[in-house]
Amino acid sequence: MGDRKIRNWFFFSLFAFAFLYSNLLRISGVVILPPLAESLGISASMVGFLSSLFFYTYGVSFVFWGIVADRWGAFRTCGLSLIIAATASAILAHAETPVTIGIGRAFSGFGLSSAGYLCNALYSPDIHQG
């Protein structure tokens, strides 16, 4: 029983970190995109659109992740969503065009939208039982 509790806390911490990372990515567009836009020569409206792609996919994907969690379970769904988020972060790290920035921001929102609520659904019963 002790090993299970350690494992639960480890994965809870991992998913809680993913939720905090999603909060960081929500605001990172405000900080990172303006200097990047200047170096790429894109307009302010394009910067706003690229920032908003995270929020569009973040909001729309809640329904998708809810359906997937019902079929696969919260643990597998969190794993899949974090793999998508990690891939999106790699895309963002190597982005050199507005299209790749947009793809990275969109997939970041899609992958990280499940981090908060699935983490709670997955572990809150185990943590409260002791």
N, C-alpha and C positions, 0 to 999 in steps of 0.2 A: 504494500500500500504506500510506503514511503517513496518508492521509485516513481509510482504513478503521480504522486503529488508534485514531485520535483519536475517531472515531465510536463505536467499541466502548467505549472508556473513558468517554465521555460517558454512554452509555446504561447502562453498568455502574454508574457513579456515581449516576445517576438511580434505578435499581432498588435499589441499596444504601441510598440515602436513604429510599426507600419502605419498606424493611425496618426501618430505624431508626424511621420514623414509625409503623409498626405496633407496635413495642415501646412507643412513647410512648402510643399509644391503648390498649394493654393495661392500663397503670397509671393512665391519666387518669381512669377512672371512680372510683377511690379518692379522688382529689383533688377532682374537679369535682362529682360527683353528690351528696355530702352537703349542701353549701350550696344546690345547685339543688333538692334534695328539700325542704329547709326552706322555700324560697321558693315552691315549687309545692304544698306540703302533702301530700307522699306519704310512705308509711311506710318504715321501714328495710328491710323485706323486699322492697318494690318496688325500692328502690335496689340491693339485692343482685341481684335478678332482671335489672334493666336493665344492671348491670355484666356479668353472666354471658352476656348475649346475644352480646356480641362473641366470647367463647370458644366458645360453641355453634356459631355459624356458621363461625368460624375452623377448628375441627376437622372439621366435617362437609364443608366445601367442598374439602378437599384432593383427594378422589376426583374431584369435578367438574372442578377445574382440571387435574388430571392427564389426564383424558379430553380436555378441550378442547385442552391443549397437544399431545397426540399427534395431534390432527386439524388444528389450525391452526398449530402451531409455537409455540415459547416466546415469541418476540418479539411476535406479535400477541396472545397470551394475556396477557402482562404489560401490554400497552397497554390491553386491555379491562378487566383487573382494576383498573388504576390509575384509569381513568375511573369505574368503580363506586365506588372508594374516595373519589375527589374529590367525587362526587355525595353520598355518605354524609356526608362532612365538611361539605358545605354544608347538608344536612338537619340535622345536629347543631348547626351554628352558629345556625340559625333555629328550633330546637325550643322550643316553649312548653308542650307537654303530654307526659306520660309515654309516650304512644303514639309521638309523633314522635321522642322520645329513643330509644325501643326500636328503631324502624325505622332510625335513623341508626347506632346501635351494631351492629345485626345486619348491615347492609350494609357497615359498616366492616370487620367481621371477615371477611365474605365476600370483599370486594375485596382486602384486604391479605394474605390467607392465602397467595397465590401469590408474593408479593414475594421472599421469601428463597430458596426452592428453585428457582424458575424462573430467577432471576438467576444462580444457580450453574450450572444446566443450560445456560443460554444462552451464557455467556461464559467459563466456565473453560477450554475447549479453546483459544480464541483468545488468552487472556492468557498461558497457559503456553507457547504456541508462540513467543511473542516478538513 
